[in-house]
Amino acid sequence: MTEYQTPKDRAYTNTLLKAAPQESSAFMNLKHTAERNDGVIPIKYRELMSVAVALTTQCAYCIESHINNAVQAGATREEIAETVFIAAALRAGGAVGTGLMAMRLFEEASSASQ
């Protein structure tokens, strides 16, 4: 394999959707509902949240799509930059949060082995 993820993979979108029609229909309905323009949360904020989530899940397609959508919704370079660092801090915070569980599991495993 020469590459893992490439924009050429988008050619398989319909193949994936048609192979699981019920699931893909439910997913697309959720996606369209979450990305609607008439929600209480303004579209720019929805897109900045989407950028943050895309950065933490590291979905290159999502990052590209939601950056484009955020720019179209009026997001600035500074808003994108702050979003990057908010996402980074929360991702790091998640590691610390699960680190607390790791410490508990270590204590439990240490106690069990004595």
Summary of the structure (lengths in Angstrom):
residues: 114
radius of gyration: 19.2
end to end distance: 47.5
largest distance: 60.5
contacts: 247
relative contact order: 0.08
helix: 80%
strand: 0%
